[in-house]
């Protein structure tokens, strides 16, 4: 069960990043070219929000069973300003939840917008903010806070 969650989480995180980039690029191009908001744009918006929600559920499931967040807080003391334990226990989860909330709000606002320009602008702005938050919260292999490989199996 744990291994299956890890694999799904690893695959879906890349899908979330790709769908965010795709939706942002379509919104940017739509604004630039003054084209109509198409069904493809709406599918990109909806798919991005759906993948983000799935990722949140997978991440929360892993969070609940993770040995990194379960070990004693006393063990994490004295390991620098921000330890790996603190990063995963508080910072990573909080920023990722905030990013999914921002994606959800942006998707809902775009869906309810009346003009094509407002739809594109809303998606571009809210999804870009969420993407920046996600990029800050990712435990990159080169991160001084908590390094993880790009692909975990």
N, C-alpha and C positions, 0 to 999 in steps of 0.2 A: 504494500500500500504506500509506504513512504517513498519507495523507489519510483513508483508510478507518478506520484505527485511531483517529485523532482523533475522527471522527464517532461511532464505536461507543463510545469512551470517554466522550465528552460526553453521549450519550444514557443510557448505562448508569449513570453516576454519579448522575443524577437518580432513576433506578429504584431504586438502592440506598438513597438517602435516603428516598424515599417508602415503600419496603417496610419499612425500619427503623421509621419513624414509625408505619406501619400495625400492625406486629407489636407494638410497644410499647403502642400504644393498645388493641389487642385484649387484650393481657395485663393491662393496668391495669383495663380494663372487666371482664374475666373475674374478676379478684380481687375487685373491688368488688361485683359482682353475684352472686358465688358460683355462677356457671354452670359447666356441664361444659366440659372441653377438647374442642372439636369438630374435625372434619376440616379446617374452614376455618382454625382456629388452627394446626393442624399444617402445612397448606400454606403459611401465612404464614411460619412458622418456617423451613421448608425452602427456600422461594423466596428469602427474605432471605439465607440462607447461600449459596445457589447464585449469586445475583446478586453478592454480595460476592466470591465466588471468581472469577467471570468478570471483575469489575472489577479484581481483583488481577492476573490474567493480562494484561489489556489494559494496565494501568498499568505492569507490569514490561516489557512489550514496548515501550511508548513510552519508558520509562526507558532502555532499552538503545540506542535510536536518537536520543535527544534531544540537540540541540546545546547545550542549557543545561547539562547535566551533563557534557558532553564537553570543554567549553573549558577552557583551562589554568587551574589553581588560582591561579597568580600574577596572572592578570587580575582575580580576585575580591578580592584583598587590598586593604585600605584602603577598602572601601566600606561601612563601618559595622560594628556589632556582629554582625549576621546579614545576610549578603548574600543576594540572590535565588539565587545559585549554591549557596551553602551550604544554603539552605532546601530547594531541590529535590534537591540531591545527597544530603543526609543526613536532615534533619528530616522532610520530607514523606513520603518513602518509608518511613522507619522507623515513623512513627506510623500510616501506612495499613496496613502489614503487621501491626503490633500490633493494630489495630482488627479486621482480618479474622481474626486468631487468636482474639481475644476473642469475635467472633461465632460462630466455629466451635465453640469450647469451650461457649459458652452454648447453642447449638443441640443439641450432642451431649448435654449434661447434661439439657436439657429433654426430649429424646427418651427418655432412659433413666429419667427421674423416674417414680415410681409414682403420686403423687397429682396431681390436677388443680391444686391450689393450688401445689404445688411447681413444676409445669411453668410456670404463669403467672408465678410469682415469679422463676424462673430466667431466663425470656425477658425479662421487664421489666428486671431488674437488669443482666444481661450485655449485652443489646442497647443499653440506655441508656448504659452505660459506653463501649461502642464508638462510639455516636453522638456522645458528647461528644468523644472522641478525634478522630473524623473532622472534626467542626466546628472543632477547634483546628488541624488539619492542612490544611484547605482554603485555597488561596490566594485568599481573598476579594478582590473589587475594592478594598475599603477597607483591606486589610491593609498594615501598614507593612513586613512581611517580603517579600511577593511578591504583587503584585496581578495577577489574571487576570479577564477578563470572565466573566459567568455562563454565556454560551454562546459557544463557539468553533467557527467553521466554516472 
